[in-house]
């Protein structure tokens, strides 16, 4: 703004004294420079806003299970229509306004809409469901009545305007750096202006014309003011926030291609500092494509293969009880798709059990129609079981079925079925045999589940809880969930990068240990512990335990939360946590970076997370860490480059003004340099893609210095070289280039300006690596860097050769061009030599 005023005054004084168009050159040059800087910055900001809009659309892509035209299918929430039947479960977000059709134990959290924290019980008596609310417990089918902006949530959103992203921690830190540098620049600008004006006054006093001012002298005073203002403009590194935004936006876009959706900008840079990852097992480290591979029914352990029949496992009466338990006590469904193909819907665990039920020869629809479900207790990660109560036909008899964590269900059983389908007592020998079987299955990395039932005689009300005792064991199933390809390698990469990977799972400890060893998480000196035991530890015991803790099994959501809190507060770790369930929300919220699963994750988990892993793959988490480190390092490179330009531009103009009474770099030239280092420099250095070397260094952690010792070394080495070159040219340039005549000062200033710009061009290349000598590796792969560098050189030639009137430059000879380029190039071997000077890591 000050420069615009300066340009306006320059135009008026120039035209008044020298006429049009000669007198307007200085003013128009400043105006053109301002417009160019504003245009480039605005274009860059606009592009980023478009990227954020695209990412925002991705965030809102949610699919739901819908029955339409008699078929159950998955469709986007944006394609819902009035009349659709939507199937909702725990953790789902209600996608539209509608009515309760059927369901069990449905609790809806309406806090996002009404502010009421207590969940609402929805049933046939209170059937209204509102979009934007969340299913806290139970499951249901709802009939959609209203969609889009006509819903209550839509009407509310129409009155709100979504705010932009908060500044990230790095932006806040850099804003502080920018403020300090700006104040230093302002101090130097005031001193420079005072020295230049004092020189002019001294000259006038010696001439005896202190009160007589000519138009030329007024223009000279204005030029001094423009130089002072431009020093402030150059000194204030407004490119720092731009570089952060550019780098983060670039990383977000690329991470989207790598199956990671960043919901909060800050997560990009924070993930680069992560020192610990607490990962789920199921679906993250494993494939989440489950199948029953072993069973223990009627006391006999058998392996499951696709060609087997029900009679291969047990008698018909026992097989009937197994299918009855599997088909009724499930959150899944078996439907007929449009092409008459049978499709199994539900979680991977439910799908595996339903497949086993079909293998036994069961008919899903027939079994479901035989009895009426009167109560459902959905799976709960605290209880680690789910159950249903059936009303059997023709008599006042109810039957409760239960399935869940093997040792928990087994403890509630006092009877079992023998090979003839008869109920027999469960003695100590049988219990020991079953416990050994569970352990054997778990040691083979199988997920074990127990199925059990009990008859309830007399009256039963759905309001009353079912007592968890007196059950009859039906059987134990071992479900195989193979480790994902590439997980072992990814865990090894994390280890070499100084990131500790811990497994936190609700599974059996033996299963967890077997999978953890297969993934390379559990080492010989590592500790595996169960959640109940972890809960009982004192703070002193946790202090010794947590550093070696690698596996936590049978953990509750609060165990996970406690572990994350201790890691962050007591040990100062930067913690990333993965989660998929609604109950993981506290830990995801507590962590520095919450990573929700895109496929298995509930909407509540996704909303609590910073990053959504779209393919539920642990290898993608490692990619996110690599991008996070890339963002941090790229911004460090840019800051190193910018501070070098700042230091040199400030010292050159200040020292020159103090010692010679004139500034070698004019306002227009400084504005061009400002654009090279701010906007173009940010584009070039902030968009460097990550390389594998990033995962070979230790993480920065919570307390690492942003401007490292290596950066200070590089800045000082390059600054000293550039200052010596420019000072030499200023004092001895005329002799060195044999310059004489009226244009000699203008030509020398052009050579100084040209040399200064080429020093920045080659310094930009040197800044690609802060520690390594080879700065050309992969340079051609970063087309943005090549284009920016080429454009800088192209426009520099235009400014020197064709825009001399506006930029106060003079065309140079080939020999002068060669010397300017050579002086810039010499900065590269000097930068390489400086990198050999050893400094501390921080």
C-alpha positions in Angstrom: 0.0 0.0 0.0 2.8 2.4 0.9 4.6 1.4 -2.3 1.4 2.2 -4.3 1.3 5.7 -2.7 5.0 6.1 -3.5 4.4 5.1 -7.1 1.5 7.6 -7.4 3.7 10.5 -6.0 6.5 9.5 -8.3 4.2 9.6 -11.3 2.9 13.1 -10.5 6.4 14.6 -9.7 8.0 12.8 -12.7 5.4 13.9 -15.3 5.5 17.5 -13.9 9.2 17.7 -14.2 10.1 15.6 -17.2 6.8 15.3 -19.1 5.0 12.3 -20.5 6.2 9.5 -21.0 9.7 9.9 -19.8 8.8 11.2 -16.3 6.3 8.3 -15.8 8.9 5.5 -16.1 9.8 5.1 -12.5 6.2 5.3 -11.2 4.9 2.9 -13.8 7.8 0.5 -13.1 6.8 0.3 -9.4 3.1 -0.1 -10.4 3.9 -2.9 -12.8 6.0 -4.7 -10.2 3.3 -4.4 -7.5 0.6 -5.7 -10.0 2.8 -8.7 -11.0 3.5 -9.7 -7.3 -0.2 -9.4 -6.5 -1.3 -11.3 -9.6 1.1 -14.2 -9.0 0.2 -14.4 -5.3 -3.6 -14.2 -6.0 -3.3 -16.9 -8.7 -1.5 -19.2 -6.3 -4.0 -18.6 -3.5 -6.9 -19.2 -5.9 -5.4 -22.6 -7.1 -5.0 -23.7 -3.5 -8.7 -22.8 -2.7 -9.8 -24.9 -5.6 -7.7 -27.8 -4.3 -9.3 -27.5 -0.9 -12.8 -27.5 -2.5 -11.9 -30.8 -4.2 -10.7 -32.3 -1.0 -13.8 -31.1 0.8 -15.9 -33.0 -1.7 -13.9 -36.1 -1.0 -14.4 -35.7 2.8 -18.2 -35.8 2.3 -18.2 -39.0 0.3 -20.1 -41.4 2.6 -21.8 -44.6 1.5 -24.7 -46.3 3.3 -26.6 -49.6 3.0 -29.9 -49.0 1.4 -32.8 -51.2 0.3 -34.3 -49.9 -3.0 -36.5 -51.7 -5.5 -36.3 -54.8 -3.3 -32.5 -55.0 -3.4 -30.0 -54.1 -0.6 -27.1 -52.1 -2.0 -24.4 -49.6 -1.1 -25.0 -46.0 -2.4 -23.6 -42.5 -1.8 -25.5 -40.3 0.7 -25.9 -37.8 -2.1 -27.9 -40.3 -4.1 -30.5 -41.0 -1.4 -34.2 -40.5 -2.3 -37.4 -40.2 -0.2 -38.8 -43.7 0.2 -35.4 -45.5 0.5 -34.9 -47.8 3.4 -31.6 -47.1 5.1 -29.8 -49.7 7.4 -28.0 -48.0 10.3 -25.6 -49.4 13.0 -23.5 -48.2 15.8 -21.3 -45.2 14.8 -23.3 -44.4 11.6 -24.4 -40.8 10.9 -28.1 -40.5 10.0 -27.9 -39.3 6.4 -31.4 -37.8 6.0 -34.6 -37.1 7.9 -36.8 -40.2 8.3 -38.9 -42.5 10.3 -37.9 -45.6 12.4 -39.3 -48.8 10.7 -37.7 -51.5 12.8 -34.7 -52.0 15.0 -33.3 -52.8 18.5 -32.0 -50.8 21.4 -31.6 -47.7 19.3 -29.9 -44.7 21.0 -29.4 -41.5 18.9 -26.9 -38.8 19.9 -28.6 -35.5 18.8 -25.9 -33.2 20.4 -24.7 -32.0 17.0 -28.2 -30.7 16.2 -29.9 -29.9 19.5 -26.9 -29.5 21.9 -28.5 -32.1 24.1 -25.8 -34.4 25.4 -28.2 -37.2 26.6 -28.9 -39.8 23.9 -32.5 -40.2 22.7 -34.2 -43.6 22.7 -35.9 -44.0 19.2 -38.6 -46.6 18.8 -42.0 -47.1 17.2 -43.4 -44.8 19.9 -40.8 -42.1 19.1 -40.0 -42.8 15.5 -38.3 -39.5 14.3 -34.7 -39.6 13.1 -32.9 -36.4 12.0 -30.0 -36.0 9.6 -26.6 -35.2 11.1 -27.3 -37.1 14.3 -25.3 -40.3 15.2 -26.2 -43.8 16.2 -24.7 -44.3 19.7 -26.1 -47.8 20.3 -28.3 -50.4 18.6 -29.3 -50.8 15.0 -32.4 -50.0 12.8 -34.0 -49.6 9.5 -35.3 -46.1 8.7 -37.6 -44.8 5.9 -36.3 -41.6 4.4 -38.8 -38.8 4.2 -36.7 -35.8 3.5 -33.3 -35.3 1.8 -30.8 -32.5 1.1 -31.4 -28.9 2.2 -35.0 -29.6 3.2 -33.8 -31.7 6.2 -33.4 -30.1 9.6 -29.6 -30.3 9.3 -29.8 -28.8 5.8 -31.8 -25.8 7.0 -29.3 -25.3 9.9 -26.3 -25.5 7.5 -28.0 -23.0 5.1 -27.7 -20.3 7.9 -24.0 -21.1 8.5 -20.9 -20.3 6.6 -18.1 -22.8 6.9 -14.9 -21.2 8.2 -11.4 -21.9 6.7 -8.7 -24.0 8.2 -7.0 -22.8 11.3 -3.4 -22.0 11.0 -1.2 -25.0 11.5 1.5 -25.0 14.3 4.2 -24.5 11.8 2.4 -21.5 10.3 2.1 -20.0 13.7 5.8 -20.7 14.4 6.8 -19.1 11.0 4.5 -16.1 11.5 6.6 -15.4 14.6 9.8 -15.7 12.6 8.3 -13.4 9.9 7.4 -10.8 12.5 10.9 -10.7 14.0 12.5 -10.4 10.5 10.0 -7.7 9.5 10.9 -5.6 12.6 14.7 -6.0 11.8 13.9 -5.0 8.2 11.9 -1.9 9.4 14.9 -0.9 11.6 17.3 -1.2 8.7 14.9 0.7 6.3 14.6 3.6 8.7 18.4 3.8 9.2 19.0 3.5 5.4 16.4 6.3 4.6 17.9 8.5 7.3 21.5 8.0 6.0 20.5 8.7 2.4 18.5 11.8 3.3 21.3 13.0 5.5 23.7 12.6 2.6 21.4 14.7 0.4 21.1 17.4 3.0 24.9 17.5 3.6 25.4 17.9 -0.2 22.9 20.8 -0.3 24.4 22.5 2.7 27.8 22.3 1.2 26.4 23.8 -2.1 24.6 26.6 0.0 21.2 25.7 -1.4 19.6 24.1 1.6 16.3 26.0 1.1 16.1 25.7 -2.7 14.7 22.4 -3.8 14.5 21.3 -7.4 12.1 18.7 -8.9 15.0 16.3 -9.4 16.0 16.5 -5.8 12.3 15.9 -4.8 12.4 12.8 -7.1 15.6 11.7 -5.5 14.1 12.0 -2.0 11.1 10.0 -3.2 13.4 7.3 -4.6 15.1 7.1 -1.2 11.7 6.6 0.4 10.8 3.9 -2.2 14.1 2.1 -1.4 13.4 2.2 2.3 9.8 0.9 1.8 11.1 -1.8 -0.6 13.7 -2.9 2.0 10.8 -3.5 4.4 8.9 -5.4 1.6 11.9 -7.6 0.9 12.6 -8.1 4.6 9.1 -9.2 5.5 9.0 -12.8 4.4 5.3 -12.9 3.5 6.2 -16.0 1.4 6.6 -18.1 4.6 2.9 -18.7 5.2 2.4 -19.1 1.4 5.2 -21.8 1.3 3.5 -23.7 4.2 0.1 -23.5 2.5 1.6 -24.5 -0.9 3.6 -27.4 0.6 0.6 -28.7 2.7 -1.8 -28.4 -0.2 0.6 -30.1 -2.6 1.1 -32.9 0.0 -2.7 -33.2 0.6 -3.4 -33.6 -3.2 -0.6 -36.2 -3.6 -1.6 -38.1 -0.4 -5.1 -38.3 -1.8 -3.6 -40.4 -4.7 -1.8 -42.5 -2.1 -5.2 -43.3 -0.4 -4.9 -40.9 2.5 -7.5 -38.1 2.9 -6.2 -35.3 5.1 -9.1 -33.6 7.1 -7.0 -31.1 9.0 -4.0 -29.3 7.4 -1.9 -29.5 10.6 -1.9 -33.3 10.4 0.4 -33.2 7.4 3.2 -31.5 9.2 2.5 -33.2 12.7 2.7 -36.6 11.1 6.3 -35.8 10.0 7.2 -35.4 13.7 5.5 -38.6 14.8 7.6 -40.8 17.2 5.0 -43.5 18.0 2.2 -45.2 16.0 -0.5 -47.1 18.1 -2.1 -49.3 15.5 -5.2 -51.5 15.5 -4.7 -55.1 14.3 -7.8 -56.1 12.5 -8.1 -54.5 9.0 -5.0 -52.3 9.5 -2.2 -54.8 10.0 -4.4 -57.6 8.6 -6.4 -57.8 5.4 -9.9 -57.8 7.1 -11.0 -60.6 4.6 -11.8 -63.2 7.2 -12.9 -66.9 6.9 -13.5 -69.7 9.4 -10.6 -72.1 9.1 -10.9 -74.2 12.3 -13.7 -75.2 14.6 -14.1 -77.0 17.9 -17.7 -78.3 18.0 -18.8 -81.1 20.4 -15.2 -81.3 21.7 -13.7 -82.1 18.2 -11.2 -79.8 16.5 -11.6 -79.8 12.7 -10.1 -77.8 9.8 -12.6 -76.1 7.5 -12.4 -76.5 3.7 -14.8 -75.3 1.0 -16.0 -78.8 -0.1 -17.2 -79.9 3.4 -20.8 -80.4 4.5 -22.5 -80.0 7.9 -22.3 -83.7 8.6 -18.5 -83.6 8.4 -18.5 -81.4 11.6 -21.2 -82.7 13.8 -24.7 -84.3 14.0 -27.7 -82.7 12.3 -29.2 -81.5 15.5 -25.9 -79.7 16.6 -25.5 -78.3 13.0 -29.0 -76.9 13.3 -28.2 -75.2 16.6 -25.0 -73.8 15.2 -26.8 -72.3 12.1 -29.6 -71.0 14.4 -27.1 -69.2 16.6 -25.1 -67.8 13.6 -28.1 -66.6 11.5 -30.1 -65.0 14.3 -27.2 -63.6 16.4 -25.7 -61.4 13.6 -25.4 -57.8 12.5 -25.0 -59.0 8.9 -27.4 -60.1 6.2 -27.6 -62.5 3.3 -29.4 -61.0 0.3 -30.1 -61.8 -3.3 -28.5 -59.3 -5.7 -30.0 -58.2 -9.0 -28.3 -60.9 -10.9 -29.7 -63.6 -8.5 -26.3 -64.0 -6.9 -26.2 -64.4 -3.1 -24.4 -61.6 -1.4 -23.3 -61.5 2.2 -23.3 -58.1 3.9 -21.8 -57.1 7.2 -18.5 -56.8 9.0 -15.7 -59.2 7.9 -16.2 -61.2 11.1 -20.0 -61.5 10.5 -19.4 -62.4 6.9 -17.0 -65.2 7.9 -19.5 -66.7 10.3 -22.4 -66.4 7.8 -20.3 -68.1 5.1 -19.6 -70.9 7.6 -23.4 -71.1 8.4 -24.1 -71.6 4.6 -21.3 -74.2 4.4 -23.2 -76.2 7.1 -26.2 -76.2 4.8 -28.2 -73.6 6.7 -31.0 -71.6 5.0 -30.7 -68.0 6.3 -34.3 -66.9 5.5 -35.9 -70.2 6.8 -33.9 -70.0 10.0 -34.8 -66.4 10.6 -38.6 -67.1 10.0 -38.7 -70.0 12.5 -38.4 -67.7 15.5 -39.0 -64.1 16.4 -36.2 -61.8 17.7 -37.5 -59.9 20.8 -34.2 -58.4 22.0 -30.8 -57.5 20.5 -27.7 -56.5 22.5 -25.3 -55.2 19.8 -21.6 -55.9 20.0 -19.9 -53.7 22.5 -16.2 -53.3 22.8 -16.4 -53.0 26.6 -18.3 -56.3 27.0 -16.7 -57.9 23.9 -19.9 -59.8 23.1 -23.2 -59.5 21.4 -26.5 -61.4 22.0 -30.1 -61.9 20.9 -33.2 -63.3 22.6 -35.5 -65.4 20.4 -39.2 -66.2 21.1 -39.6 -69.8 20.1 -42.8 -70.8 18.2 -45.8 -72.5 19.8 -44.8 -72.2 23.5 -43.9 -69.6 26.1 -40.2 -70.3 25.8 -37.4 -67.8 25.0 -33.9 -68.6 24.0 -30.8 -66.3 24.4 -27.9 -66.6 22.0 -24.5 -65.1 22.7 -21.2 -64.9 20.9 -17.9 -63.0 21.6 -14.4 -63.2 23.0 -13.8 -66.9 23.7 -12.5 -66.8 27.3 -15.3 -64.4 28.3 -18.1 -66.5 26.8 -16.6 -69.8 28.1 -16.5 -68.4 31.6 -20.3 -67.9 31.4 -20.9 -71.5 30.3 -21.6 -74.4 32.7 -22.8 -76.9 30.1 -22.0 -78.0 26.5 -23.4 -80.1 23.6 -22.1 -83.6 23.0 -21.9 -85.3 19.6 -25.5 -86.4 19.8 -26.7 -82.9 20.4 -27.5 -83.5 24.1 -26.7 -81.0 26.8 -24.1 -82.3 29.3 -22.3 -80.6 32.2 -19.0 -78.8 31.6 -16.5 -80.3 34.0 -13.0 -79.0 34.9 -11.3 -81.4 32.4 -13.5 -80.2 29.5 -12.9 -76.5 30.4 -9.1 -77.1 30.5 -9.3 -78.8 27.1 -11.4 -75.9 25.6 -9.0 -73.3 27.1 -6.0 -75.2 25.6 -7.9 -75.3 22.2 -8.5 -71.5 22.4 -4.8 -70.9 23.1 -3.8 -73.3 20.3 -6.0 -71.4 17.9 -4.7 -68.1 19.1 -1.0 -69.2 18.7 -1.8 -70.0 15.1 -2.8 -66.3 14.7 -6.5 -67.2 14.5 -9.2 -64.9 15.9 -11.4 -67.1 18.2 -15.1 -66.7 18.9 -17.4 -68.7 21.2 -21.0 -69.4 20.4 -23.4 -70.2 23.3 -27.1 -70.3 24.2 -29.5 -70.8 27.1 -33.2 -71.3 27.5 -35.2 -68.7 29.4 -38.4 -70.1 30.9 -41.4 -68.1 31.9 -42.1 -64.5 31.0 -39.4 -62.3 29.4 -39.5 -58.6 28.8 -37.2 -57.0 26.3 -36.5 -54.2 28.8 -34.9 -56.6 31.2 -31.2 -57.5 30.7 -30.2 -61.1 30.2 -28.1 -62.5 33.0 -24.7 -63.5 31.8 -24.5 -67.0 33.3 -25.8 -70.5 32.9 -25.0 -70.7 29.1 -24.5 -73.9 27.1 -21.5 -73.9 24.8 -22.3 -74.6 21.2 -18.7 -74.4 19.8 -15.5 -72.4 19.2 -14.5 -71.1 15.7 -11.1 -69.9 14.6 -11.2 -67.1 12.1 -8.1 -66.4 9.9 -7.3 -62.8 9.0 -4.1 -62.8 7.0 -1.4 -60.1 7.5 -1.5 -57.5 4.8 1.3 -57.7 2.2 3.9 -55.1 2.8 3.1 -54.6 6.5 6.3 -56.3 7.7 8.4 -54.0 5.4 6.5 -50.9 6.5 7.1 -51.7 10.2 10.8 -52.2 9.4 10.8 -48.8 7.7 9.2 -47.2 10.7 11.8 -48.7 13.0 14.7 -47.4 10.9 12.9 -44.0 10.9 12.9 -43.9 14.7 9.1 -44.5 14.9 7.9 -47.1 17.4 4.9 -49.2 16.3 2.7 -50.6 19.0 -0.3 -52.9 18.4 -3.4 -52.1 20.5 -6.2 -54.7 19.9 -9.3 -56.2 21.5 -8.2 -59.6 20.4 -6.9 -62.6 22.4 -3.3 -62.0 23.7 -1.9 -65.1 22.0 -3.4 -64.1 18.6 -2.1 -60.6 19.0 1.4 -61.8 19.9 1.4 -64.2 16.9 0.4 -61.4 14.5 2.7 -58.9 16.1 5.7 -61.3 15.6 4.7 -61.9 12.0 4.5 -58.1 11.4 7.9 -57.5 13.1 6.2 -55.4 15.9 7.0 -57.7 18.9 10.7 -58.1 19.5 12.5 -60.3 22.0 12.8 -57.5 24.6 9.3 -56.2 24.0 6.4 -56.5 26.4 2.9 -57.8 25.5 0.1 -57.2 28.1 -3.6 -57.5 28.5 -5.9 -54.5 29.0 -7.2 -55.6 32.5 -3.6 -56.0 33.7 -2.6 -52.7 32.2 -5.5 -51.0 34.0 -4.3 -52.2 37.4 -0.8 -50.7 37.1 0.3 -47.6 39.1 1.8 -44.6 37.5 5.3 -45.7 38.7 4.8 -49.1 37.1 3.5 -47.6 33.9 6.7 -45.4 33.8 8.8 -48.5 33.5 6.4 -50.5 31.4 5.3 -48.2 28.6 8.7 -47.7 26.9 9.0 -51.5 26.3 5.2 -52.0 25.7 4.7 -53.3 22.1 1.4 -55.2 22.3 -1.7 -54.5 24.3 -4.5 -57.2 23.9 -8.0 -57.4 25.1 -7.9 -53.6 25.5 -10.9 -51.4 26.1 -11.2 -47.9 24.4 -10.2 -46.3 27.7 -7.0 -48.4 27.9 -6.1 -47.1 24.5 -6.8 -43.5 25.6 -4.8 -44.0 28.8 -1.8 -45.3 26.8 -1.9 -42.4 24.4 -2.2 -39.8 27.2 0.8 -41.2 29.0 2.9 -41.4 25.8 2.1 -37.7 25.1 2.3 -36.2 28.5 4.8 -38.3 30.5 7.2 -39.3 27.7 6.7 -36.3 25.3 6.1 -38.5 22.3 4.2 -37.3 19.2 1.6 -40.0 18.9 -0.4 -41.2 15.9 -3.3 -43.5 16.6 -5.4 -45.6 14.3 -9.1 -46.5 15.0 -12.2 -47.6 13.3 -14.9 -47.9 15.9 -17.1 -45.3 17.6 -15.3 -46.2 20.9 -11.9 -45.3 19.4 -13.0 -41.6 19.2 -11.5 -40.6 22.6 -8.1 -42.0 21.7 -8.3 -40.5 18.2 -9.1 -37.1 19.7 -6.4 -37.4 22.4 -3.6 -38.3 19.9 -1.5 -35.7 18.0 -2.7 -37.4 14.8 -5.9 -39.5 14.6 -6.0 -41.9 11.7 -9.4 -43.4 11.0 -10.1 -46.3 8.7 -12.0 -45.3 5.5 -13.6 -48.8 4.9 -14.1 -50.3 8.3 -14.3 -46.9 10.2 -17.6 -45.5 11.5 -18.6 -41.9 10.8 -17.9 -41.0 14.4 -14.4 -42.3 14.2 -13.8 -40.4 10.9 -15.1 -37.2 12.3 -12.7 -37.5 15.3 -9.7 -38.2 13.0 -7.2 -35.9 11.3 -6.5 -38.3 8.4 -8.7 -41.0 6.9 -6.8 -44.0 5.5 -9.0 -44.8 2.5 -7.7 -48.4 2.0 -7.3 -49.3 5.7 -3.7 -50.3 5.0 -0.8 -49.8 7.5 1.6 -49.1 4.5 -0.5 -46.0 3.7 0.2 -44.7 7.3 3.9 -44.9 6.6 3.3 -43.0 3.3 1.5 -40.3 5.4 4.6 -40.1 7.7 6.9 -39.8 4.7 4.8 -36.9 3.3 4.7 -35.2 6.7 8.5 -35.3 6.8 8.7 -34.0 3.2 6.5 -31.0 4.1 8.7 -30.1 7.1 11.9 -30.5 5.2 10.6 -28.6 2.1 9.6 -25.6 4.3 13.1 -25.7 6.0 14.7 -25.6 2.5 12.5 -22.6 1.6 13.3 -20.7 4.8 17.0 -21.3 4.3 16.8 -19.9 0.8 14.7 -16.9 1.8 16.7 -15.9 4.8 19.9 -15.9 2.7 18.2 -13.4 0.2 16.9 -11.4 3.1 20.3 -11.1 4.9 22.2 -10.2 1.7 19.6 -7.7 0.3 19.4 -5.9 3.7 23.1 -5.7 4.3 24.0 -4.7 0.7 21.5 -1.8 0.6 22.2 -0.7 4.1 26.0 -0.8 3.9 25.9 0.9 0.5 23.6 3.6 1.7 25.8 4.3 4.7 29.2 4.2 2.8 28.4 5.5 -0.7 25.2 7.5 -0.2 23.3 5.5 -2.8 21.6 2.1 -3.0 22.7 -0.3 -5.8 19.3 -2.1 -6.0 16.3 0.1 -6.9 12.7 -0.4 -5.7 11.6 -2.2 -8.9 14.7 -4.5 -8.8 14.1 -5.3 -5.1 10.4 -6.1 -5.9 11.5 -8.6 -8.6 14.0 -10.2 -6.1 11.1 -10.3 -3.6 9.0 -12.2 -6.1 11.8 -14.6 -6.9 12.3 -15.5 -3.3 8.7 -15.4 -2.1 6.2 -16.7 -4.6 8.4 -18.4 -7.1 10.8 -19.7 -4.4 7.9 -21.2 -2.5 6.5 -22.8 -5.7 9.9 -24.4 -6.5 11.1 -25.6 -3.1 7.8 -26.3 -1.3 6.7 -28.8 -4.0 9.6 -31.2 -3.8 8.3 -34.8 -3.7 9.4 -37.1 -0.8 12.3 -39.6 -1.2 13.1 -42.7 0.7 16.0 -41.1 2.5 13.5 -39.1 4.6 12.6 -42.4 6.4 16.2 -43.1 7.4 16.5 -40.1 9.8 15.1 -39.8 13.3 11.9 -37.8 13.7 12.0 -34.1 14.8 9.7 -34.8 17.8 7.9 -32.3 19.9 10.8 -30.0 20.8 13.0 -30.0 17.7 14.3 -26.6 16.5 12.8 -25.5 13.2 15.9 -23.6 12.0 18.6 -26.2 12.5 22.4 -25.7 12.9 22.9 -27.0 9.4 20.5 -24.3 8.1 22.3 -21.5 9.9 25.6 -22.8 8.6 24.3 -22.8 5.0 22.7 -19.4 5.4 25.9 -17.8 6.8 28.2 -19.4 4.2 26.1 -18.3 1.3 25.4 -14.8 2.7 29.1 -14.1 3.2 30.0 -15.2 -0.3 27.2 -13.1 -1.9 28.0 -10.0 0.1 31.7 -10.2 -0.7 30.9 -10.5 -4.4 28.5 -7.6 -4.5 30.7 -5.4 -2.3 33.7 -6.1 -4.6 31.6 -5.2 -7.7 30.4 -2.0 -6.0 33.9 -0.8 -5.0 36.0 -2.2 -7.9 33.4 -3.1 -10.6 34.2 -0.2 -12.9 37.9 -1.0 -13.0 37.2 -4.8 -13.4 34.9 -4.2 -16.4 36.6 -1.2 -17.8 33.5 1.0 -17.5 33.6 4.7 -18.2 31.3 7.4 -19.5 27.9 8.6 -18.4 26.3 5.1 -18.4 29.1 3.5 -16.3 27.2 3.7 -13.0 24.0 2.4 -14.6 25.8 -0.5 -16.2 27.6 -1.4 -13.0 24.4 -1.3 -11.0 22.8 -3.6 -13.7 25.8 -6.1 -13.3 25.4 -6.0 -9.5 21.6 -6.6 -9.9 22.1 -9.4 -12.5 24.8 -11.1 -10.4 22.6 -10.9 -7.3 19.7 -12.6 -9.1 21.9 -15.4 -10.6 23.3 -15.9 -7.1 19.7 -16.6 -6.0 19.0 -18.9 -9.0 22.0 -21.1 -8.2 21.4 -20.9 -4.4 17.8 -22.2 -5.1 19.4 -25.3 -6.6 21.8 -25.6 -3.7 18.9 -25.3 -1.3 17.3 -28.6 -2.6 19.6 -30.4 -0.1 20.6 -29.1 3.3 23.2 -31.8 4.1 24.0 -33.6 0.8 26.5 -32.4 -1.8 24.6 -33.8 -4.8 21.7 -31.4 -5.3 20.9 -32.5 -8.9 19.4 -35.9 -7.9 15.8 -36.1 -9.2 15.8 -32.4 -10.3 14.2 -33.2 -13.6 11.4 -35.3 -11.9 10.2 -32.1 -10.2 8.8 -30.3 -13.3 7.5 -27.4 -11.1 11.1 -26.6 -10.0 12.5 -26.7 -13.5 9.7 -24.5 -14.9 10.1 -21.9 -12.1 13.9 -21.8 -12.6 13.5 -21.4 -16.3 10.9 -18.6 -16.0 13.1 -16.8 -13.5 16.1 -16.8 -16.0 13.8 -15.9 -18.9 12.2 -12.9 -17.2 15.6 -11.8 -15.9 16.9 -11.6 -19.5 13.7 -9.6 -20.5 14.2 -7.2 -17.6 17.9 -6.5 -18.3 17.7 -6.3 -22.1 14.2 -4.8 -22.8 12.8 -3.2 -19.7 15.7 -0.9 -18.8 13.6 2.2 -18.7 11.3 0.8 -16.0 13.8 -1.3 -14.1 16.7 1.1 -14.2 18.9 -1.4 -16.1 21.2 -1.3 -19.1 21.6 -4.0 -21.8 24.8 -6.1 -21.1 27.4 -7.5 -23.4 27.8 -11.3 -23.7 31.0 -11.1 -21.7 29.2 -9.3 -18.9 26.4 -11.8 -18.9 28.9 -14.7 -18.7 30.6 -13.1 -15.7 27.3 -12.6 -13.9 26.3 -16.2 -14.5 29.7 -17.4 -13.4 29.6 -15.4 -10.2 26.2 -17.0 -9.4 27.4 -20.5 -10.3 30.5 -20.2 -8.0 28.0 -20.1 -5.2 27.2 -23.8 -5.7 30.7 -25.2 -5.1 31.0 -22.8 -2.1 27.7 -24.1 -0.8 28.9 -27.7 -1.2 32.2 -26.9 0.6 30.2 -25.2 3.5 28.1 -28.4 3.9 31.4 -30.3 4.8 31.7 -28.1 7.9 30.4 -30.4 10.8 27.7 -28.9 13.0 25.4 -30.4 15.7 22.2 -32.2 14.6 20.0 -29.5 16.2 
